Amino acid sequence: MVTHSSGLCRTLPAALLCLVALLNALSAQAKAVTGEMLLFQDIPKVVTASRQTVSVLESPSSATIITREDILHSGFNSVAQLLRFVAGVDFFQASAAGPNVGMRGVNGAQANHVLVLVDGRPIFNPARNSNQCALIPEFPNDIERIEVVRGPGSALYGSHAFAGVINIITRTPEEIDGIDLMASPGTFGSGLYNFNAGARKGKLQYKLLGGWTQVSSPSDHHNQVKGLMKFSGELGYTWQPGRRADLSFGISSGSVAVLPMNAVDTFDQDGEDGFLRARLALDDTHLDLWWRHHNTSADIMYITSEEEHDWKFDNVNLTGYHQFRWSSHETVAGAEIRTSSLGATSYDDWHNQFLYGIFMEDRWRLPGSFNLFISARYDHHPLAGGSFSPRFSLVKQLGATQSLRLSASQAFKYPSYLQNYIDQTSVFPGMSFEFVHKGNRDLDPEKLISVEAAYQMWNTSGLQTMFAIFYNNYKDIIDFKFSGSPGLMKLTYDNMYDMYQYGGELDLSYRFNRSFLIRFNYSYVWKQKKDDITFGPVPTNQINSEIRYDHETGLWLDLRIHWQDSADFSTGIRPPSGSMPSPGPGFSPGEILQKLGGWHSLESYTYGDLSVGYMPGDSPLSITCAVHNLFHSRVREYPTGPEPDTTFTGRITWHF
């Protein structure tokens, strides 16, 4: 460990300084632009990184913004698919309807180390702590932007914001201002059909969304079509600027494909997922109360035994915070409480949890164009106990368009309901042994200590870049613990190991004029293996590039290419050190382990998307056509996942 980390400390600062010098030279050579172009290139602002509105140059964490223009140009009908081309993001297509998203080398079958928010509301499933993006009751054409914050976020958001935070920010009723009807059919039975309606009438604002989406696996589309009905709405009242109250709701009902915790085949999960939410903003004081209900069932095939399992949970969450403004300080302080009732009716009894946390962040403006962000949060879990998460970020402004940042932070992630509670014994037909799944009430939270250095430039001449390097040290990682004896195979969980990794991201974009844009990003992650275990199938190297052309008539073309090198990963249970039980006639222990998990490899591959469209500024009609997986890559990203194929989507939207 010492050899790797010391080498990193010697070489990375030198690389950072060289890159700063190079980009300063590029910036000096950039051509002058008109006032219209200067306005077009305003430095964007983010809210997710600090719960305060800051520019990307002042952000205490590395942040990327996926704009509405990016979303519409992609042609994607999936929110998660939009993230494949972001630097530092690890995309993992484990099942047809369930792509998983991780960051900076932390990914896997459950993708439960990144917190995904919709307008600040978490969407994770506490049963496995995973993000089921397919259940989000939103549609891509209703999204205004997506803020992707890389690096630990527990200092503000608590557990689950382990490796980063993704905040999906939807359009306001004023931004919709009418009705949108959209139809987007695709190959292999996939499609999305929805309507959006929103407007402001005096002090009242309303918004209604509804539609149907279905996702199919191209390799087996007759059996792998998953459909969801989605409906959501919002009613708001603004009685004066800065003072607003709103009520919102959402529901998703239907079927999705789910990958279980161990590496058996995916299965269908049917049921409903919905929420009710009330928010109140009184100038600098904000209150957010929401209730989420989840009720699903599935027929799960474990080797030769098929059983029906029902999952249910209810979360009630209240978050409140206030922003204090001083002469040289801006402070956000707040608290969060949550009650969770969870049950898997075919597994175990119901369990109730009460969790709470307090947090604060102070932004201190120092002489010499320095900004110091000091953040801290304390959380408490009924089984895992208390966790403290600090973060320190020092940002140096280099003129109006550049900045340097140094950050240090600590994050944590609490065990899931499955890891804590689930106790089950299964007897498989034709096998002479029992399979016991045992929860562990004594698990400690996983921990992450991270340091990062970053340089950013947002130049109004059209050149933008970000370069970041990081070092992550993980403690108490939870993993399967497997044991065997004659007539018995036992699976439980424990804090199994520590590990570390380091890497970086380079993100460049240049807009030659209002019509022509090119982008390039590169991500590198070196991962330590611990007992042949890594955080999912994350490649060491990834490259993304994009060329976009927008003609003044409204015609446009967008080509995106993603390449990643090979990766190896463990998908499940490892063999015990002792003897294995005999599964029964016709089975071998090796076959059982191969079914439940094992060591796998993912080949390198190239993935491309080509989309063309027509979006005239003065017309209510827009048309998009896209080819996904342009190069017909057939690399399966997960052993039991879908085999990719080339697919086509079309989209027609009418606004009135």
C-alpha positions as CSV (number, residue, x, y, z in Angstrom):
1,M,0.0,0.0,0.0
2,V,2.8,2.4,1.0
3,T,4.5,2.1,-2.4
4,H,1.4,3.0,-4.4
5,S,0.4,5.9,-2.3
6,S,3.8,7.4,-2.0
7,G,4.3,7.2,-5.8
8,L,0.9,8.9,-6.2
9,C,2.0,11.8,-3.9
10,R,5.1,12.4,-6.0
11,T,3.7,12.3,-9.5
12,L,0.1,13.7,-9.3
13,P,0.9,17.2,-8.1
14,A,3.5,17.6,-10.9
15,A,0.9,16.4,-13.5
16,L,-1.7,18.9,-12.1
17,L,0.8,21.8,-12.4
18,C,1.7,20.8,-16.0
19,L,-2.0,20.6,-17.0
20,V,-2.7,24.0,-15.4
21,A,0.2,25.6,-17.4
22,L,-1.0,23.9,-20.6
23,L,-4.6,25.1,-20.2
24,N,-3.5,28.6,-19.3
25,A,-1.7,28.7,-22.7
26,L,-4.8,27.4,-24.5
27,S,-6.9,30.0,-22.7
28,A,-4.5,32.8,-23.7
29,Q,-4.8,31.8,-27.4
30,A,-8.6,31.6,-27.4
31,K,-10.2,34.0,-29.8
32,A,-12.4,36.9,-28.7
33,V,-16.2,36.4,-28.9
34,T,-19.3,38.5,-29.2
35,G,-21.5,39.7,-26.4
36,E,-24.1,37.1,-27.4
37,M,-21.6,34.3,-27.1
38,L,-20.4,35.6,-23.7
39,L,-24.0,35.4,-22.5
40,F,-24.4,31.9,-23.9
41,Q,-21.3,30.7,-22.0
42,D,-22.4,31.9,-18.5
43,I,-20.7,29.8,-15.8
44,P,-23.3,27.3,-14.6
45,K,-24.3,26.9,-11.0
46,V,-25.0,23.8,-8.9
47,V,-27.0,23.3,-5.7
48,T,-26.3,19.6,-4.9
49,A,-22.7,19.9,-3.9
50,S,-23.3,22.2,-0.9
51,R,-27.0,22.7,-0.5
52,Q,-26.2,26.3,-1.5
53,T,-26.2,27.7,-5.0
54,V,-22.6,28.1,-6.1
55,S,-20.9,28.2,-9.5
56,V,-19.1,25.0,-10.7
57,L,-15.8,26.9,-10.2
58,E,-16.6,27.4,-6.5
59,S,-18.1,24.0,-5.9
60,P,-16.6,22.0,-2.9
61,S,-16.8,18.8,-5.0
62,S,-16.3,17.9,-8.6
63,A,-19.6,18.4,-10.4
64,T,-20.9,17.8,-13.9
65,I,-24.1,19.2,-15.2
66,I,-26.2,17.3,-17.8
67,T,-28.2,20.0,-19.4
68,R,-31.7,19.8,-21.0
69,E,-30.1,20.2,-24.4
70,D,-27.9,17.2,-23.6
71,I,-31.0,15.2,-22.6
72,L,-33.0,16.0,-25.7
73,H,-30.1,15.4,-28.0
74,S,-29.3,11.9,-26.6
75,G,-32.6,10.3,-27.7
76,F,-32.6,8.1,-24.6
77,N,-35.8,7.1,-22.9
78,S,-33.9,6.0,-19.7
79,V,-32.7,8.4,-17.1
80,A,-29.8,6.1,-16.1
81,Q,-28.6,5.8,-19.7
82,L,-27.9,9.6,-19.8
83,L,-25.1,9.0,-17.2
84,R,-23.0,6.6,-19.3
85,F,-21.0,9.4,-20.9
86,V,-20.1,11.4,-17.8
87,A,-16.5,11.4,-16.6
88,G,-16.0,9.3,-13.4
89,V,-19.4,7.5,-13.7
90,D,-19.4,3.7,-14.0
91,F,-22.4,2.4,-16.0
92,F,-23.4,-1.3,-15.4
93,Q,-26.2,-2.9,-17.4
94,A,-27.1,-5.8,-15.1
95,S,-30.6,-6.4,-16.4
96,A,-32.9,-5.2,-19.2
97,A,-34.9,-2.7,-17.0
98,G,-32.3,-2.2,-14.3
99,P,-29.1,-0.4,-15.3
100,N,-26.9,0.5,-12.3
101,V,-24.7,3.5,-11.9
102,G,-21.6,3.9,-9.7
103,M,-18.8,6.4,-9.4
104,R,-15.0,6.3,-9.3
105,G,-14.6,2.6,-9.2
106,V,-17.5,1.8,-6.9
107,N,-20.2,-0.1,-8.6
108,G,-21.8,-3.6,-8.7
109,A,-24.9,-5.7,-8.8
110,Q,-26.8,-3.5,-6.4
111,A,-25.1,-0.1,-7.2
112,N,-25.8,1.1,-3.6
113,H,-22.9,3.4,-3.0
114,V,-24.3,6.5,-4.8
115,L,-27.3,8.5,-3.6
116,V,-29.8,9.3,-6.3
117,L,-32.2,12.2,-5.7
118,V,-35.2,13.6,-7.6
119,D,-35.6,17.2,-6.8
120,G,-33.7,16.5,-3.6
121,R,-35.8,13.4,-2.6
122,P,-33.9,10.1,-2.2
123,I,-35.1,7.2,-4.3
124,F,-33.1,4.3,-2.8
125,N,-34.7,1.1,-1.7
126,P,-33.8,0.3,1.9
127,A,-34.2,-3.4,1.4
128,R,-30.9,-3.6,-0.5
129,N,-29.9,0.1,-0.3
130,S,-30.0,0.1,-4.2
131,N,-31.3,2.7,-6.6
132,Q,-34.1,1.5,-8.8
133,C,-34.0,4.2,-11.4
134,A,-36.6,2.5,-13.5
135,L,-39.2,3.3,-10.8
136,I,-38.7,7.0,-10.8
137,P,-42.1,8.6,-11.8
138,E,-40.4,11.0,-14.2
139,F,-39.6,11.1,-17.9
140,P,-36.5,12.4,-19.7
141,N,-38.4,15.2,-21.4
142,D,-39.5,16.5,-18.0
143,I,-35.9,16.9,-16.7
144,E,-34.3,20.3,-16.7
145,R,-30.9,19.2,-15.7
146,I,-29.0,16.5,-13.8
147,E,-26.2,17.4,-11.4
148,V,-23.6,14.7,-10.9
149,V,-21.4,15.3,-7.9
150,R,-18.4,13.0,-7.6
151,G,-16.8,12.2,-4.3
152,P,-18.2,11.5,-0.8
153,G,-21.4,13.4,0.1
154,S,-22.2,12.0,3.5
155,A,-21.2,15.3,5.2
156,L,-24.5,16.7,3.9
157,Y,-26.6,13.8,2.8
158,G,-25.7,11.0,5.2
159,S,-25.6,7.3,4.4
160,H,-25.8,6.2,0.7
161,A,-23.9,9.3,-0.5
162,F,-20.8,7.2,-0.2
163,A,-19.2,7.7,-3.6
164,G,-21.3,10.6,-4.9
165,V,-24.7,12.2,-5.4
166,I,-26.9,12.4,-8.5
167,N,-29.7,15.0,-8.3
168,I,-32.3,14.8,-11.1
169,I,-33.9,18.3,-11.2
170,T,-37.2,18.4,-13.1
171,R,-38.9,21.3,-14.9
172,T,-41.0,23.7,-13.0
173,P,-44.6,24.4,-14.1
174,E,-43.5,27.8,-15.4
175,E,-40.8,26.1,-17.6
176,I,-43.4,23.6,-19.0
177,D,-46.0,26.4,-19.7
178,G,-48.4,24.3,-21.6
179,I,-48.9,20.7,-22.6
180,D,-46.3,18.3,-24.2
181,L,-47.4,15.1,-25.9
182,M,-44.6,12.7,-26.7
183,A,-44.4,9.3,-28.4
184,S,-41.1,7.4,-28.6
185,P,-41.3,3.9,-30.1
186,G,-38.2,1.7,-30.3
187,T,-37.1,-1.7,-31.5
188,F,-37.7,-5.0,-29.7
189,G,-41.0,-3.7,-28.2
190,S,-39.4,-0.8,-26.2
191,G,-41.2,2.5,-26.1
192,L,-42.2,5.6,-24.1
193,Y,-45.5,7.5,-24.4
194,N,-46.3,10.3,-22.1
195,F,-47.8,13.8,-21.5
196,N,-46.6,16.7,-19.4
197,A,-48.8,19.6,-18.5
198,G,-47.8,22.6,-16.3
199,A,-48.5,26.3,-16.0
200,R,-48.6,29.2,-13.5
201,K,-51.9,31.0,-12.9
202,G,-51.2,34.0,-10.6
203,K,-49.9,32.6,-7.3
204,L,-50.8,29.0,-8.2
205,Q,-48.7,26.5,-10.1
206,Y,-49.6,23.1,-11.2
207,K,-48.0,20.2,-13.0
208,L,-49.2,16.8,-14.2
209,L,-47.2,13.9,-15.8
210,G,-48.4,10.6,-17.0
211,G,-47.3,7.9,-19.3
212,W,-46.3,4.3,-20.1
213,T,-42.8,3.0,-20.6
214,Q,-41.6,-0.5,-21.4
215,V,-38.0,-1.8,-21.7
216,S,-37.0,-5.0,-23.5
217,S,-33.9,-7.1,-23.6
218,P,-32.8,-7.3,-27.3
219,S,-31.4,-10.7,-26.7
220,D,-34.7,-12.2,-25.6
221,H,-37.3,-9.6,-26.1
222,H,-40.2,-12.0,-26.1
223,N,-39.6,-12.8,-22.4
224,Q,-37.9,-9.7,-21.2
225,V,-40.3,-6.8,-21.7
226,K,-41.0,-4.9,-18.6
227,G,-43.7,-2.3,-18.5
228,L,-44.5,0.6,-16.1
229,M,-47.3,3.0,-15.8
230,K,-46.2,6.3,-14.2
231,F,-48.2,9.2,-13.0
232,S,-47.2,12.3,-10.9
233,G,-48.3,15.8,-10.1
234,E,-47.5,18.9,-8.2
235,L,-49.6,21.9,-6.9
236,G,-47.8,24.9,-5.5
237,Y,-48.7,28.3,-4.1
238,T,-46.3,31.3,-4.0
239,W,-47.6,34.2,-2.1
240,Q,-44.4,36.3,-2.4
241,P,-40.9,35.9,-3.8
242,G,-39.0,33.3,-1.7
243,R,-42.1,32.0,0.1
244,R,-43.8,29.0,-1.4
245,A,-45.6,25.8,-0.4
246,D,-46.3,22.8,-2.6
247,L,-47.7,19.3,-2.5
248,S,-46.6,16.6,-4.9
249,F,-47.2,12.9,-5.5
250,G,-46.0,10.1,-7.8
251,I,-46.7,6.4,-8.5
252,S,-45.1,3.7,-10.7
253,S,-47.0,0.5,-11.2
254,G,-46.0,-2.5,-13.3
255,S,-43.0,-4.9,-13.7
256,V,-39.3,-4.4,-13.7
257,A,-36.4,-6.9,-14.1
258,V,-34.3,-7.2,-10.9
259,L,-30.9,-8.6,-10.2
260,P,-30.8,-10.2,-6.7
261,M,-27.9,-9.9,-4.2
262,N,-26.3,-13.1,-5.3
263,A,-25.6,-13.9,-8.9
264,V,-28.6,-16.0,-9.9
265,D,-30.7,-15.1,-12.9
266,T,-32.7,-11.9,-12.9
267,F,-36.3,-12.1,-12.0
268,D,-39.5,-10.1,-12.5
269,Q,-40.7,-7.8,-9.7
270,D,-44.3,-6.7,-9.9
271,G,-46.1,-4.1,-7.8
272,E,-46.3,-0.4,-6.9
273,D,-43.9,2.3,-5.7
274,G,-45.2,5.8,-4.8
275,F,-44.7,8.9,-2.7
276,L,-46.5,11.9,-1.2
277,R,-44.5,15.1,-0.5
278,A,-45.0,18.5,1.1
279,R,-42.5,21.3,1.0
280,L,-42.4,24.8,2.5
281,A,-39.9,27.5,1.7
282,L,-39.9,30.7,3.9
283,D,-37.0,32.7,2.5
284,D,-33.9,30.9,4.0
285,T,-35.9,28.2,5.9
286,H,-36.9,25.0,4.1
287,L,-39.0,22.1,5.3
288,D,-39.4,18.9,3.4
289,L,-41.8,16.1,4.5
290,W,-42.3,12.9,2.4
291,W,-43.7,9.5,2.6
292,R,-42.8,6.6,0.3
293,H,-44.6,3.3,0.0
294,H,-43.2,0.2,-1.8
295,N,-45.1,-3.0,-2.3
296,T,-43.8,-5.6,-4.7
297,S,-43.7,-9.4,-5.2
298,A,-41.7,-11.7,-7.3
299,D,-41.2,-15.4,-8.3
300,I,-37.5,-16.1,-7.6
301,M,-35.8,-19.1,-9.1
302,Y,-33.0,-20.3,-6.8
303,I,-31.3,-23.1,-8.7
304,T,-34.2,-25.5,-8.9
305,S,-36.6,-24.0,-6.4
306,E,-39.1,-21.3,-7.3
307,E,-40.6,-19.2,-4.5
308,E,-42.7,-16.1,-4.3
309,H,-41.3,-13.3,-2.2
310,D,-43.0,-10.1,-1.1
311,W,-41.2,-6.9,-0.3
312,K,-42.9,-4.0,1.5
313,F,-41.6,-0.9,3.1
314,D,-42.8,2.6,4.2
315,N,-40.4,5.5,4.8
316,V,-41.5,8.8,6.4
317,N,-38.8,11.5,6.3
318,L,-38.6,15.1,7.5
319,T,-35.7,17.4,6.6
320,G,-35.4,21.0,7.7
321,Y,-32.6,23.4,7.2
322,H,-31.9,27.2,7.4
323,Q,-29.3,29.3,5.7
324,F,-27.6,32.0,7.7
325,R,-25.9,34.9,6.0
326,W,-23.0,36.8,7.5
327,S,-20.5,39.4,6.2
328,S,-18.0,36.8,5.1
329,H,-19.8,33.5,5.9
330,E,-22.8,31.6,4.5
331,T,-23.9,28.8,6.7
332,V,-26.5,26.0,6.2
333,A,-27.6,24.0,9.2
334,G,-30.3,21.4,9.5
335,A,-31.6,18.1,10.8
336,E,-33.2,15.0,9.3
337,I,-35.3,12.3,10.9
338,R,-36.7,9.1,9.2
339,T,-38.8,6.2,10.3
340,S,-38.7,3.0,8.2
341,S,-41.0,0.0,8.4
342,L,-39.6,-2.9,6.4
343,G,-40.8,-6.4,5.8
344,A,-40.2,-9.3,3.5
345,T,-43.4,-11.3,4.2
346,S,-42.1,-14.6,2.8
347,Y,-38.7,-14.2,4.6
348,D,-39.1,-12.6,7.9
349,D,-41.0,-10.4,10.3
350,W,-41.5,-6.6,10.1
351,H,-38.8,-4.4,11.5
352,N,-39.0,-0.7,12.4
353,Q,-36.1,1.7,12.4
354,F,-35.7,5.2,13.6
355,L,-32.8,7.2,12.1
356,Y,-31.8,10.8,12.6
357,G,-29.0,13.1,11.6
358,I,-27.8,16.7,12.0
359,F,-25.7,18.6,9.5
360,M,-24.1,21.9,8.8
361,E,-21.9,23.6,6.2
362,D,-20.1,26.9,6.5
363,R,-18.7,28.7,3.5
364,W,-16.0,31.2,4.6
365,R,-14.8,33.8,2.1
366,L,-11.1,34.4,2.9
367,P,-8.7,37.1,1.6
368,G,-6.9,36.3,-1.6
369,S,-9.9,34.9,-3.4
370,F,-10.1,31.8,-1.2
371,N,-13.3,30.0,-0.2
372,L,-13.2,27.5,2.6
373,F,-16.1,25.0,2.9
374,I,-16.3,23.2,6.3
375,S,-19.1,20.6,6.5
376,A,-20.0,18.0,9.1
377,R,-22.9,15.6,9.8
378,Y,-23.7,13.1,12.6
379,D,-26.1,10.2,11.9
380,H,-27.5,7.5,14.1
381,H,-28.7,4.0,13.2
382,P,-30.5,1.7,15.7
383,L,-28.2,-1.2,15.0
384,A,-25.0,0.3,13.5
385,G,-24.8,3.2,15.9
386,G,-23.5,6.7,15.3
387,S,-21.4,7.9,12.3
388,F,-19.6,11.3,11.9
389,S,-18.8,12.6,8.4
390,P,-16.6,15.8,8.0
391,R,-15.6,17.5,4.8
392,F,-13.1,20.3,4.2
393,S,-12.7,22.0,0.8
394,L,-10.4,24.9,0.0
395,V,-11.1,26.6,-3.3
396,K,-8.7,29.2,-4.8
397,Q,-10.1,31.4,-7.5
398,L,-7.6,32.0,-10.3
399,G,-9.2,35.1,-11.9
400,A,-12.8,35.0,-13.1
401,T,-12.6,31.7,-15.1
402,Q,-10.3,29.3,-13.2
403,S,-10.0,27.6,-9.8
404,L,-8.0,25.1,-7.9
405,R,-9.5,23.0,-5.1
406,L,-8.2,20.7,-2.4
407,S,-10.7,18.5,-0.5
408,A,-10.7,15.9,2.3
409,S,-13.8,14.1,3.4
410,Q,-15.1,11.0,5.2
411,A,-18.3,9.1,4.2
412,F,-20.2,6.0,5.5
413,K,-22.9,3.6,4.4
414,Y,-25.2,1.8,6.7
415,P,-26.0,-1.9,6.2
416,S,-29.2,-2.8,4.2
417,Y,-32.3,-4.4,5.6
418,L,-31.3,-7.6,3.8
419,Q,-27.8,-7.6,5.4
420,N,-29.1,-6.8,8.9
421,Y,-32.3,-8.8,9.3
422,I,-33.2,-11.5,6.7
423,D,-33.2,-15.0,8.1
424,Q,-34.3,-17.8,5.7
425,T,-33.8,-21.5,5.3
426,S,-34.5,-23.1,1.9
427,V,-34.6,-26.8,1.0
428,F,-34.2,-27.3,-2.8
429,P,-35.9,-30.2,-4.5
430,G,-33.5,-33.0,-5.5
431,M,-30.7,-31.7,-3.2
432,S,-29.7,-33.3,0.1
433,F,-28.8,-30.1,2.0
434,E,-30.3,-26.9,3.4
435,F,-29.4,-23.4,2.3
436,V,-29.4,-20.9,5.2
437,H,-29.4,-17.1,4.7
438,K,-28.6,-15.3,7.9
439,G,-28.7,-11.5,8.6
440,N,-26.1,-9.9,10.9
441,R,-27.4,-7.4,13.5
442,D,-23.8,-6.5,14.5
443,L,-22.5,-5.0,11.2
444,D,-20.6,-1.8,11.3
445,P,-21.2,0.9,8.7
446,E,-18.8,0.9,5.7
447,K,-16.4,3.9,5.8
448,L,-14.5,5.9,3.2
449,I,-11.7,8.5,3.7
450,S,-11.1,10.5,0.5
451,V,-8.7,13.3,-0.6
452,E,-9.0,15.1,-3.9
453,A,-7.2,17.8,-5.9
454,A,-8.9,19.5,-8.9
455,Y,-8.4,22.2,-11.4
456,Q,-11.3,23.8,-13.4
457,M,-11.6,26.4,-16.1
458,W,-14.7,27.8,-17.6
459,N,-13.6,30.2,-20.3
460,T,-16.1,32.4,-22.1
461,S,-14.2,31.9,-25.3
462,G,-15.6,28.4,-25.5
463,L,-13.0,26.2,-23.7
464,Q,-14.0,24.4,-20.5
465,T,-12.1,21.8,-18.7
466,M,-11.8,19.9,-15.4
467,F,-9.0,17.8,-14.1
468,A,-9.3,15.9,-10.8
469,I,-7.2,13.3,-9.0
470,F,-8.3,11.4,-5.9
471,Y,-7.3,8.8,-3.4
472,N,-9.9,6.6,-1.6
473,N,-9.3,4.4,1.5
474,Y,-12.2,2.1,2.3
475,K,-12.8,0.5,5.7
476,D,-15.1,-2.3,7.0
477,I,-16.5,-3.3,3.6
478,I,-19.5,-5.6,4.0
479,D,-19.4,-8.7,1.9
480,F,-20.8,-12.3,1.8
481,K,-19.4,-14.7,4.4
482,F,-19.9,-18.3,3.3
483,S,-19.5,-21.6,5.2
484,G,-20.3,-25.2,4.6
485,S,-20.7,-28.5,6.4
486,P,-22.3,-31.8,5.5
487,G,-26.0,-31.1,4.7
488,L,-25.7,-27.3,5.1
489,M,-24.6,-24.3,3.2
490,K,-24.7,-21.0,5.2
491,L,-24.6,-17.4,3.9
492,T,-24.2,-14.4,6.1
493,Y,-22.5,-11.0,6.0
494,D,-19.6,-9.4,7.8
495,N,-17.3,-6.4,7.7
496,M,-14.8,-8.4,5.6
497,Y,-11.9,-6.2,4.5
498,D,-10.3,-2.8,3.9
499,M,-9.0,-1.6,0.5
500,Y,-7.8,1.5,-1.3
501,Q,-7.9,2.9,-4.8
502,Y,-6.8,6.1,-6.7
503,G,-7.5,7.6,-10.0
504,G,-8.6,10.8,-11.8
505,E,-10.7,12.4,-14.5
506,L,-10.0,14.7,-17.3
507,D,-13.0,16.5,-19.0
508,L,-12.6,18.8,-22.0
509,S,-15.1,20.6,-24.1
510,Y,-14.7,23.3,-26.8
511,R,-17.5,25.2,-28.5
512,F,-16.2,26.7,-31.7
513,N,-19.3,28.7,-32.2
514,R,-23.0,28.4,-31.4
515,S,-23.3,25.5,-33.8
516,F,-20.3,23.2,-33.3
517,L,-19.3,21.5,-30.0
518,I,-16.8,18.8,-29.2
519,R,-16.3,17.0,-25.9
520,F,-13.8,14.5,-24.5
521,N,-13.3,12.9,-21.1
522,Y,-11.1,10.2,-19.7
523,S,-11.4,8.3,-16.4
524,Y,-8.8,6.2,-14.7
525,V,-9.2,4.0,-11.6
526,W,-6.6,1.7,-10.0
527,K,-8.3,-0.7,-7.6
528,Q,-6.7,-2.9,-5.0
529,K,-8.0,-6.4,-5.0
530,K,-8.7,-7.9,-1.6
531,D,-9.2,-11.6,-1.5
532,D,-10.2,-11.5,-5.2
533,I,-12.9,-9.0,-4.6
534,T,-13.4,-5.6,-6.3
535,F,-16.2,-3.1,-6.3
536,G,-18.0,-4.5,-9.3
537,P,-17.0,-4.7,-13.0
538,V,-15.3,-1.3,-13.2
539,P,-12.7,-0.8,-15.9
540,T,-9.3,0.9,-15.3
541,N,-9.7,3.2,-18.3
542,Q,-12.8,4.8,-19.8
543,I,-13.0,7.3,-22.7
544,N,-16.0,9.3,-23.9
545,S,-16.2,11.7,-26.8
546,E,-18.9,13.7,-28.5
547,I,-19.4,15.8,-31.6
548,R,-22.5,17.9,-31.8
549,Y,-23.7,20.2,-34.6
550,D,-26.7,22.4,-34.4
551,H,-27.8,24.2,-37.6
552,E,-29.6,27.5,-37.4
553,T,-32.6,25.9,-39.1
554,G,-33.2,23.6,-36.1
555,L,-31.6,20.5,-37.6
556,W,-28.9,18.9,-35.4
557,L,-26.6,15.8,-35.3
558,D,-25.0,14.3,-32.2
559,L,-22.4,11.4,-32.2
560,R,-21.3,10.0,-28.9
561,I,-18.7,7.2,-28.4
562,H,-17.9,5.3,-25.2
563,W,-14.9,3.0,-24.8
564,Q,-13.8,1.0,-21.8
565,D,-11.1,-1.6,-21.3
566,S,-11.5,-5.0,-19.8
567,A,-12.4,-5.6,-16.1
568,D,-12.6,-8.5,-13.8
569,F,-14.9,-8.7,-10.8
570,S,-16.6,-11.0,-8.3
571,T,-20.3,-11.3,-8.5
572,G,-21.2,-13.2,-5.4
573,I,-20.3,-16.0,-3.0
574,R,-16.7,-17.1,-2.6
575,P,-15.9,-20.7,-1.7
576,P,-15.3,-21.4,2.0
577,S,-11.9,-22.5,3.3
578,G,-13.3,-25.7,4.7
579,S,-15.1,-28.6,3.0
580,M,-18.2,-28.2,0.8
581,P,-21.4,-30.1,1.3
582,S,-22.6,-32.5,-1.3
583,P,-25.5,-30.8,-3.1
584,G,-27.1,-34.2,-4.1
585,P,-27.2,-36.5,-7.0
586,G,-26.3,-34.9,-10.3
587,F,-24.8,-31.7,-8.8
588,S,-21.3,-30.7,-7.8
589,P,-20.2,-28.0,-5.4
590,G,-18.5,-26.2,-8.2
591,E,-21.7,-26.0,-10.2
592,I,-23.5,-24.5,-7.1
593,L,-20.9,-21.8,-6.7
594,Q,-20.9,-21.1,-10.4
595,K,-24.6,-20.5,-10.2
596,L,-24.4,-18.4,-7.0
597,G,-21.4,-16.4,-7.9
598,G,-17.7,-16.5,-8.8
599,W,-14.9,-14.7,-10.5
600,H,-15.8,-13.2,-14.0
601,S,-14.2,-11.0,-16.7
602,L,-15.7,-8.3,-18.8
603,E,-14.1,-7.7,-22.2
604,S,-13.3,-4.3,-23.5
605,Y,-15.9,-2.8,-25.8
606,T,-16.9,0.3,-27.7
607,Y,-20.4,1.7,-27.5
608,G,-21.7,4.4,-29.8
609,D,-24.8,6.5,-30.2
610,L,-25.9,8.6,-33.2
611,S,-28.9,10.9,-33.0
612,V,-30.3,13.4,-35.4
613,G,-33.3,15.7,-34.9
614,Y,-35.3,18.8,-35.8
615,M,-36.0,21.3,-33.1
616,P,-36.9,24.7,-34.6
617,G,-37.1,27.4,-32.0
618,D,-40.4,28.8,-33.2
619,S,-42.3,25.5,-33.9
620,P,-44.2,23.4,-31.4
621,L,-43.0,20.2,-33.2
622,S,-39.7,18.4,-32.5
623,I,-38.4,15.1,-33.9
624,T,-35.5,12.9,-32.8
625,C,-34.2,9.7,-34.2
626,A,-31.4,7.7,-32.6
627,V,-29.3,4.6,-33.1
628,H,-28.0,3.1,-29.9
629,N,-25.0,0.7,-29.7
630,L,-24.0,2.0,-33.2
631,F,-21.0,-0.4,-33.5
632,H,-23.1,-3.5,-32.6
633,S,-21.0,-4.4,-29.5
634,R,-22.2,-7.8,-28.1
635,V,-20.2,-7.8,-24.8
636,R,-22.5,-8.9,-21.9
637,E,-21.8,-6.6,-19.0
638,Y,-23.0,-9.1,-16.4
639,P,-22.9,-13.0,-16.7
640,T,-26.7,-13.4,-16.4
641,G,-27.5,-9.9,-17.8
642,P,-28.9,-9.0,-21.3
643,E,-26.8,-9.4,-24.4
644,P,-26.7,-6.0,-26.0
645,D,-27.8,-5.3,-29.6
646,T,-28.2,-2.3,-31.8
647,T,-31.5,-0.6,-31.2
648,F,-33.4,2.3,-32.7
649,T,-35.7,4.9,-31.1
650,G,-37.8,7.7,-32.6
651,R,-39.4,10.6,-30.8
652,I,-42.1,13.1,-31.7
653,T,-43.0,15.8,-29.3
654,W,-45.8,18.4,-29.7
655,H,-46.1,21.4,-27.4
656,F,-49.2,23.4,-27.2
